[in-house]
Each structure stands twice: as C-alpha cells, then as structure tokens.
Amino acid sequence: MSEEKKRVGMIGTKERYFQPEIEMISAGDLADLQLKRLQETVANCYSNINFYKNALDAAGISPKDIKSLDDLCKLPFTTKQDMRDAYPFDLFAINVHDNVQRLHASSGTTGNATVVGYTQQDIDNWGDCFARAIAQVGGGSESILQVAYGYGLFTGGLGAHEGGIRIGATILPMSSGNTRRQVQMMRDFGVDILACTPSYALLIADTAIELGFDPAKDFPISGAILGAEPCSEGMRKEIERKLGVTVVDIYGLSEVMGPGVSCECRYQNGLHVAEDHFIIEIVDPKTLLPLPDGEWGEVVFTTLSKQCSPLLRYRTRDISRIIPGACDCGRTLRRMDRITGRTDDMLIIRGVNVFPSQFQQVIAAFPEVTSYYQIILSREHTLDKVTLNVETVADFDFDEIKKIESLQHRITAELKSNLQVSVDVKVVEPKSIERSEGKAKRVIDLR
C-alpha cells in the first residue's frame, strides 16, 4: 500500500470528529457547562472529602461561593504530596467498596503511591477523551488499534484500550515488550493506529526495518498516538518517516485521569484540552498567580466530571502555555502547547536550571545522530559533571576519528550556546544505548 493511499484520510479536507457537539462547542455554551460542573465538583469535594472540607474552610470558601468561573482562583491548590499523604483512599469521594470499578496508582518509588479511583462513569468519560484522540489521527470504528503502552497500574494501556472501546475499534492489546512480535502482529493483522510511547514507536519502526520491512510502504498503519514522555519535533519526523504515519502527541497524568486530557489534531499545532471534563490554568510557579494565554508557566487542572477522585486546582508541575487563536481543524476547545519540562524534575547543573527535553531539542538538529540519547550526571571532586551519550545513525562512518571528534565538538558547542552549561558529549556507535520497551530512561543521576 502506497504512503499516499495510507495517508489520504489524514490529508483530506474533511476533519474527523468523535463528539463534534463538544469539540466544536461555542465559548458561551462551554462556559455554562464548565460552571455547572465546577459547582457540582466543589460541592462533591466539600461534602465527601475531609481534606477538601478542611482546606475550603481554612480558605473561607464554601460551595455556594462559586458563582462564576472567575471564582476558580479562590479555591486552594492540590499537590502530589497531598495525594501521597491521603494514601490510599482519603481523597476518594466514594467509599472504595461502593461503585468504584477500578484503581490505578503511581509507582510510589519516592514515597507513598498516588491512588486514583474510577467509577464506571469515570471510565466511560476517560474512554470518550481517548476516543477523540483516535479520531484526531484519522481512526474510527473500522480501525485496528494496537495498544503498546503498558497495561497495569500505569494508566497508559487501559486508557488507550477504553478509547478503542468507545470509538468501536478492534483492539490489539499488546502491552509493551516482545518487539518482534509487535511488528509481526502489526503487519499480519493490518493495524492502522498505534498507541505507545515515542521511544517505543521508534524501536518498533527500527525493528521492522531490521527485519527487512519498509513499514511506510508495506504496512497499512497510518497514525500513531504517542505520549508519556517528551518527543522532539525531530524525533516525531523520524517516526513519521520510518512508519509512514501521522504522529499526534497525547497528554495525561494518572492523578487527573490518564492519557486523553489533551491531544493534538492532525495539524500538530497544540493539544486540544478536553475542556468539558477539565479546566486548565497556567500559573506562575513562584507566585501561583494565573498567567494570560500565550505565556509559559505551570499547568494546573481542575476536574469537572470525576465522581470518585475529583481534584481542585491540581499542580501538575508540567510547563506549558495556552496557544492563542483558533485551530484550522475547526475544534473550539483550547490548545495547550507541548510540555517543555517540569518544575520539579529539572536538572540543576552548577546553578543552571536545565530540562532534559532541551538536550533532545539540540541534538535533533544534527542529522548524524539518532533520537536515542542518555544524560549521565556525576560529580568530579565537588562539581557536577554532565555526560551526554548520543548515538550515530547507521551509515555514519564510525572509523573516522576526525569525523567523530568534529561531531562531538559541534554538539558540545551548540549545547553550551543554548543551555549555558558545559557538557561532555560522547558519540557512541549505533544501537549501543539500551532500548526501552516502554518509557525511555533518559537521565541517570550518579551524584
């Protein structure tokens, strides 16, 4: 099947929608819907969750004080530590034995896990949000959806699965791992939509090529919904070229719902937020004051439809902005920009704040290297040392020492110019950086 035929559904003039009555809602109707649901959410939190009753009482706010969307700023923030402190079920508005259909949780590697519960209605709403993403990449009820996110406590696999159910697609629940079998099933079953992390999509593409296939020509796959980790524009283009697909970025976090909180459309110019289910704010991470559209800051979400685990003004620590203006796809739901980093996992290197995604953006400009990289943090005496391992493309002449040294020097200079930090760049041979069948481990901190 030619790439042109595969992508005709994505490049045609007719946009595909799953819930046009919501995705193209007027500003006035959306505001009315959000206010109604916000009032219900605050009342639910106040009546059924002691943490929120105490926090609202301390702020001098009651549910009847929420009379307009402008009153949102009166509500207290919620943090991940609040959720950890409430482990396991103290932030549930419903008794875990009453109508709670599913539990998800974080790994808890840095403390108690953050636990989120879902009623059947919560799961249905989640499925609707992910189904919109499937439509936005050109999928529908006739699609075969390969879910290569991990299934389990991580929300990725089951979130994509629910989206497939809601849109009526045929679902191939591969989970992550066994990459050769992923390729075989993708080819043999005629998969047209792939859902996984960007790094795993690239590994699937590279494995297919190693096995002698040209996925862009030989496979019917036409769209990929990728999330859970940063993906530079260079990495996106590499995946699109190797698989012959349109890639859209999907965003979500388990504390708020899971994947589907927002997703790009085929125009790839920002992620449409599911504003019927969430209110997004961008705040200054220092002052916590709301910022106007277009300005970068910390993303804050308030859930509007969650029955079991509602959250008021949850600080995600993710850095983004609201993109002003309308989207060419016709959706009226506002767009957030792709995440550029986080306020709590930024690297502080000799006093300079740097996000791992900034390294990715720099190396994406060098065609001699792939999207596989790893940042090693260590100490040399009392000073921080940063080593960046980058992997060359297959046809790079690794026997030419001068070419290697030149490439290392150019990348080092570009990093110094852009990030204002000194980095020891090591160019390594193809396939020498460990591949991940899930979320790539980009940073190793040995300090």
matplotlib code that plots the C-alpha trace (Angstrom):
import matplotlib.pyplot as plt

x = [0.0, 1.5, 2.1, -0.1, -3.1, -2.4, -2.5, -5.3, -7.7, -5.4, -4.6, -8.2, -10.1, -12.8, -11.8, -12.8, -14.6, -15.8, -18.0, -18.5, -21.2, -18.4, -15.3, -17.0, -18.9, -19.4, -17.5, -20.7, -22.0, -18.7, -18.5, -22.0, -21.2, -17.9, -19.5, -22.3, -19.8, -17.4, -20.1, -21.0, -17.4, -16.7, -19.9, -18.8, -15.4, -16.7, -19.4, -17.4, -13.7, -12.4, -9.2, -11.1, -13.7, -10.8, -8.9, -12.0, -13.0, -9.5, -9.7, -13.1, -14.8, -18.0, -19.5, -22.2, -19.4, -18.7, -20.9, -18.7, -15.6, -13.6, -14.2, -11.9, -8.9, -10.4, -10.0, -6.9, -4.3, -3.8, -0.3, 1.1, 2.2, -1.4, -2.3, 0.5, -0.5, -4.0, -2.9, -4.7, -8.3, -8.6, -9.1, -11.9, -15.4, -16.9, -16.3, -13.9, -16.5, -19.3, -19.3, -15.5, -14.8, -11.0, -8.0, -4.8, -1.7, 1.8, 4.9, 5.4, 9.2, 9.6, 7.1, 3.5, 1.8, -0.8, -4.0, -6.9, -10.3, -12.8, -16.5, -17.9, -18.9, -15.3, -14.1, -16.6, -15.6, -12.0, -12.7, -14.5, -11.4, -9.1, -11.6, -11.3, -7.6, -8.2, -10.5, -7.9, -5.3, -7.8, -9.1, -12.6, -14.9, -13.2, -9.7, -7.5, -5.8, -2.5, -2.0, 1.7, 1.5, 2.0, -1.2, -1.5, -1.4, 0.1, -2.9, -1.5, -2.5, -6.0, -6.7, -6.0, -8.0, -11.0, -10.7, -10.7, -13.9, -15.7, -15.0, -15.8, -12.3, -10.8, -8.2, -4.9, -3.9, -0.1, 1.1, 4.9, 7.7, 8.4, 9.0, 9.5, 6.0, 4.7, 6.0, 4.6, 1.1, 1.1, 1.8, -0.3, -3.4, -3.4, -3.0, -3.7, -3.4, -0.5, -0.6, 2.6, 5.5, 7.6, 10.7, 8.9, 7.3, 10.8, 12.1, 9.2, 10.0, 13.7, 13.0, 10.7, 13.4, 15.9, 13.6, 13.6, 10.3, 9.6, 6.6, 6.0, 5.2, 4.5, 2.2, -1.3, -0.5, -1.4, -1.5, 0.3, -0.9, 2.3, 2.6, 4.0, 7.4, 8.9, 9.2, 11.1, 10.0, 13.0, 12.0, 8.4, 9.6, 11.8, 9.0, 6.6, 9.2, 10.1, 6.5, 4.8, 2.3, 0.9, 2.0, -0.1, 1.0, -1.3, -1.1, -2.4, -1.4, -2.8, -3.7, -6.1, -7.3, -4.7, -4.0, -6.6, -6.6, -5.5, -4.3, -3.1, -5.2, -3.6, -2.4, 0.1, -0.2, -1.0, -3.1, -6.8, -7.8, -11.0, -12.4, -15.8, -14.0, -11.1, -10.4, -6.8, -4.9, -1.4, 0.1, 3.4, 5.2, 6.6, 3.6, 0.9, -1.0, -2.8, -0.9, -2.6, -2.8, 0.5, 2.7, 4.6, 4.0, 2.9, -0.1, -2.9, -6.0, -9.4, -11.5, -15.1, -16.7, -14.8, -17.0, -14.5, -11.3, -12.2, -9.3, -9.3, -6.5, -4.0, -0.5, 1.0, 4.5, 4.4, 5.5, 3.3, 1.2, -2.2, -1.9, -3.9, -6.3, -8.4, -7.2, -7.6, -9.3, -12.4, -12.3, -13.1, -11.5, -8.4, -4.9, -2.1, 1.5, 3.6, 5.3, 8.7, 9.8, 8.8, 9.3, 10.2, 12.5, 14.6, 18.3, 20.3, 23.8, 26.2, 23.4, 21.8, 18.3, 18.0, 15.3, 16.2, 13.9, 16.3, 19.1, 16.7, 15.8, 19.5, 20.6, 17.6, 19.3, 22.2, 21.3, 24.3, 22.7, 19.5, 16.9, 18.4, 20.4, 21.2, 22.3, 24.7, 25.0, 28.0, 30.4, 34.0, 35.5, 32.8, 31.5, 28.6, 29.6, 27.3, 27.9, 25.6, 25.8, 24.4, 24.1, 25.0, 22.9, 23.6, 25.5, 27.8, 31.5, 32.5, 36.1, 36.8, 38.1, 38.2, 34.5, 33.6, 35.7, 34.1, 30.6, 31.3, 32.7, 29.8, 27.2, 29.1, 29.3, 25.6, 24.7, 26.9, 25.3, 21.7, 21.9, 24.8, 26.2, 29.4, 28.6, 30.9, 29.5, 30.3, 29.3, 28.6, 28.0, 24.6, 22.4, 24.8, 22.3, 19.9, 16.4, 13.3, 10.1, 8.1, 9.2, 12.8, 15.2, 16.9, 18.6, 20.9, 21.9, 25.0, 25.6]
y = [0.0, 3.4, 6.0, 8.4, 6.0, 5.3, 8.9, 10.1, 10.1, 12.4, 14.9, 15.2, 18.4, 16.7, 16.6, 13.6, 14.1, 11.8, 14.2, 17.3, 18.7, 19.1, 19.5, 22.4, 23.9, 27.7, 29.6, 30.6, 27.1, 25.8, 28.4, 27.4, 23.7, 24.3, 26.5, 23.9, 21.1, 23.2, 23.9, 20.2, 19.2, 21.7, 20.5, 16.9, 17.6, 19.6, 17.1, 13.9, 14.5, 15.7, 17.1, 19.5, 20.4, 21.4, 23.2, 25.2, 26.1, 27.3, 29.5, 30.8, 29.3, 27.3, 25.7, 28.4, 31.0, 29.6, 31.8, 32.2, 30.7, 33.7, 32.2, 29.3, 31.3, 31.3, 27.6, 26.0, 24.1, 20.4, 18.8, 15.4, 15.3, 15.9, 12.8, 10.8, 11.9, 10.7, 7.2, 5.1, 6.3, 9.5, 11.6, 9.5, 11.0, 7.5, 4.5, 2.1, -0.6, 1.4, 1.7, 2.0, -0.1, 0.4, 1.6, 3.0, 4.1, 5.6, 3.5, 5.1, 5.0, 8.3, 7.8, 6.6, 5.9, 8.3, 6.3, 7.2, 5.5, 5.3, 4.7, 3.3, 6.8, 7.9, 5.1, 6.0, 9.7, 8.7, 6.4, 9.3, 11.6, 9.0, 8.2, 11.8, 11.3, 8.2, 10.3, 13.1, 10.8, 9.5, 6.4, 5.2, 2.2, 0.5, 0.8, -1.8, -0.2, -1.6, -0.6, -0.9, 1.1, -1.0, -2.4, -2.4, 0.3, 2.6, 4.3, 4.3, 0.8, 0.7, 4.4, 3.7, 0.5, 2.3, 4.8, 2.0, 0.5, 3.9, 4.5, 1.0, 0.0, -3.5, -3.5, -5.4, -5.3, -6.0, -4.0, -3.2, -5.7, -8.5, -6.0, -8.5, -9.9, -6.3, -5.9, -9.3, -8.6, -5.0, -6.4, -9.6, -8.0, -4.9, -2.4, 1.2, 3.0, 2.6, 3.9, 3.8, 6.0, 7.8, 5.9, 2.6, 3.6, 4.4, 1.0, -0.8, 1.1, 0.3, -3.4, -3.6, -2.2, -4.6, -7.5, -6.3, -4.4, -0.9, 0.0, 3.2, 1.1, -2.4, -1.8, -0.2, 1.8, 5.5, 7.1, 7.0, 8.4, 8.9, 10.1, 9.6, 11.1, 14.1, 13.9, 16.5, 17.6, 15.8, 12.6, 12.9, 13.4, 10.4, 8.2, 9.6, 8.9, 5.4, 4.2, 6.4, 7.7, 11.0, 11.3, 13.2, 13.9, 12.9, 14.2, 13.0, 12.1, 9.4, 11.8, 13.7, 10.9, 9.3, 9.8, 11.9, 15.0, 16.7, 15.6, 17.1, 17.1, 16.4, 20.0, 19.3, 22.8, 22.3, 19.8, 20.3, 20.1, 18.1, 21.3, 19.7, 17.5, 19.7, 23.4, 24.2, 27.1, 28.3, 29.8, 31.4, 28.6, 31.1, 33.4, 30.8, 33.7, 32.9, 33.8, 35.1, 32.9, 32.7, 32.9, 29.8, 28.6, 25.6, 23.6, 23.3, 21.2, 21.1, 18.0, 18.7, 15.2, 12.8, 11.1, 9.1, 11.2, 14.8, 17.3, 21.0, 23.0, 20.2, 21.4, 19.1, 20.7, 20.5, 23.6, 24.7, 27.5, 28.1, 28.7, 31.8, 31.7, 29.2, 25.9, 25.1, 21.8, 23.6, 22.4, 25.2, 23.5, 25.5, 24.1, 23.7, 23.6, 20.5, 20.1, 21.7, 20.4, 20.2, 22.5, 19.6, 17.4, 20.0, 19.4, 21.9, 21.8, 24.2, 26.5, 26.4, 25.0, 22.7, 20.3, 17.0, 17.9, 20.8, 18.3, 16.5, 19.7, 20.5, 17.1, 16.9, 19.5, 17.0, 14.5, 12.4, 11.2, 9.4, 10.3, 7.9, 9.7, 9.4, 12.0, 10.9, 13.1, 12.6, 14.5, 15.3, 16.4, 18.8, 19.9, 18.5, 16.7, 16.1, 13.5, 13.2, 10.0, 10.3, 7.5, 7.9, 6.9, 3.5, 5.0, 7.2, 6.3, 5.4, 4.6, 8.2, 9.6, 13.2, 13.0, 11.7, 14.5, 17.1, 15.9, 15.9, 19.4, 20.8, 19.3, 20.4, 24.0, 24.0, 22.8, 25.4, 28.1, 27.0, 25.7, 27.7, 24.5, 22.5, 19.0, 16.2, 14.8, 11.2, 9.9, 6.2, 3.5, 2.6, 0.5, 0.9, 2.8, 0.5, 0.4, 0.6, -1.3, 1.4, 4.7, 5.5, 6.2, 9.4, 10.6, 8.6, 10.6, 9.2, 12.2]
z = [0.0, -1.0, 1.6, -0.4, -0.1, 3.5, 4.5, 2.3, 5.2, 7.1, 4.3, 3.0, 3.7, 5.9, 9.5, 11.6, 14.9, 17.7, 19.6, 17.4, 19.7, 22.3, 20.2, 18.3, 21.2, 21.4, 24.0, 25.8, 26.0, 27.2, 29.9, 31.1, 31.1, 33.0, 35.6, 36.3, 36.5, 38.7, 41.2, 41.3, 41.8, 44.6, 46.3, 45.9, 47.3, 50.3, 51.2, 50.8, 51.2, 54.6, 53.1, 50.8, 53.5, 55.8, 53.0, 51.8, 55.4, 56.0, 52.9, 53.9, 50.8, 50.6, 47.5, 47.3, 46.8, 43.4, 41.2, 38.1, 36.6, 37.9, 41.4, 40.5, 41.7, 45.2, 45.5, 47.2, 45.2, 45.5, 45.2, 44.6, 48.2, 49.3, 47.4, 48.9, 52.4, 51.6, 50.7, 50.0, 49.8, 51.8, 48.6, 47.3, 47.3, 47.2, 49.5, 47.7, 48.2, 46.6, 42.8, 42.4, 39.3, 39.0, 40.9, 39.3, 41.2, 40.6, 41.3, 44.7, 44.3, 46.0, 48.8, 49.0, 45.7, 44.4, 44.1, 41.8, 41.7, 38.8, 38.8, 35.6, 34.5, 35.1, 32.9, 30.2, 30.2, 30.0, 27.1, 25.3, 25.8, 24.3, 21.5, 20.4, 20.0, 17.9, 15.6, 15.5, 14.0, 11.4, 13.2, 13.7, 14.2, 11.2, 12.7, 14.3, 17.3, 18.6, 22.2, 23.1, 26.2, 29.4, 30.9, 34.7, 37.4, 34.8, 33.1, 29.5, 28.3, 29.7, 28.8, 25.2, 25.4, 26.7, 23.9, 21.4, 23.0, 22.9, 19.3, 18.3, 17.0, 17.0, 19.8, 19.8, 23.5, 23.0, 26.0, 25.8, 25.1, 22.7, 19.9, 17.1, 17.9, 17.9, 14.3, 13.2, 14.6, 13.2, 9.7, 9.8, 11.5, 9.3, 12.2, 11.2, 14.6, 17.1, 20.7, 22.7, 23.9, 21.3, 22.1, 21.8, 18.5, 17.2, 18.4, 16.7, 13.5, 13.7, 14.5, 11.5, 9.3, 10.7, 9.8, 6.2, 6.1, 5.0, 7.3, 5.4, 2.3, 3.4, 6.5, 6.4, 9.6, 9.1, 12.6, 15.9, 19.3, 21.3, 24.9, 28.4, 27.6, 25.7, 21.9, 20.0, 16.5, 15.1, 16.8, 15.6, 12.0, 12.2, 13.5, 10.8, 8.1, 9.2, 9.8, 7.2, 9.7, 11.1, 14.8, 17.4, 20.9, 23.7, 27.2, 30.5, 34.0, 36.3, 39.1, 36.8, 34.6, 32.4, 28.7, 26.9, 29.0, 25.8, 22.3, 19.1, 15.9, 12.5, 12.3, 15.1, 16.5, 20.1, 22.1, 22.4, 26.0, 26.9, 28.5, 29.1, 31.7, 32.9, 33.5, 32.6, 34.2, 33.5, 36.7, 37.6, 39.5, 42.0, 42.7, 41.7, 40.0, 36.7, 33.5, 30.3, 27.2, 25.4, 28.5, 29.8, 33.3, 35.4, 34.2, 36.8, 36.2, 38.0, 37.2, 36.2, 35.8, 38.1, 40.6, 42.6, 42.6, 41.9, 42.2, 42.7, 41.1, 40.9, 40.3, 37.6, 37.7, 33.9, 32.0, 29.0, 27.8, 26.2, 22.5, 21.5, 18.5, 16.6, 15.2, 11.5, 12.3, 13.5, 17.1, 19.5, 22.6, 23.6, 22.9, 25.3, 23.9, 24.2, 27.6, 27.6, 31.1, 34.7, 37.7, 39.9, 37.8, 36.1, 36.3, 38.4, 36.9, 38.6, 39.4, 36.0, 35.5, 32.5, 31.4, 29.7, 26.8, 26.0, 25.3, 22.9, 21.1, 20.5, 19.2, 16.9, 14.7, 13.9, 11.1, 12.0, 15.3, 16.1, 18.7, 21.2, 23.9, 27.6, 30.1, 32.8, 35.9, 38.2, 40.4, 39.7, 43.0, 44.2, 40.9, 38.8, 35.6, 32.7, 30.1, 27.1, 25.1, 21.6, 19.1, 15.4, 12.5, 10.9, 7.9, 9.9, 9.3, 12.9, 11.9, 11.0, 14.3, 13.0, 12.0, 15.5, 17.1, 14.9, 15.6, 19.4, 19.2, 17.3, 19.6, 22.6, 21.3, 20.5, 24.0, 25.5, 23.4, 24.1, 27.6, 29.1, 30.6, 29.9, 28.7, 27.9, 24.7, 23.7, 20.3, 20.5, 17.9, 16.6, 19.0, 21.9, 24.0, 25.7, 24.1, 26.2, 25.5, 27.3, 28.8, 28.0, 30.8, 29.6, 32.8, 35.1, 38.2, 39.9, 42.1]

ax = plt.figure().add_subplot(projection="3d")
ax.plot(x, y, z, "-o")
ax.set_aspect("equal")
plt.show()
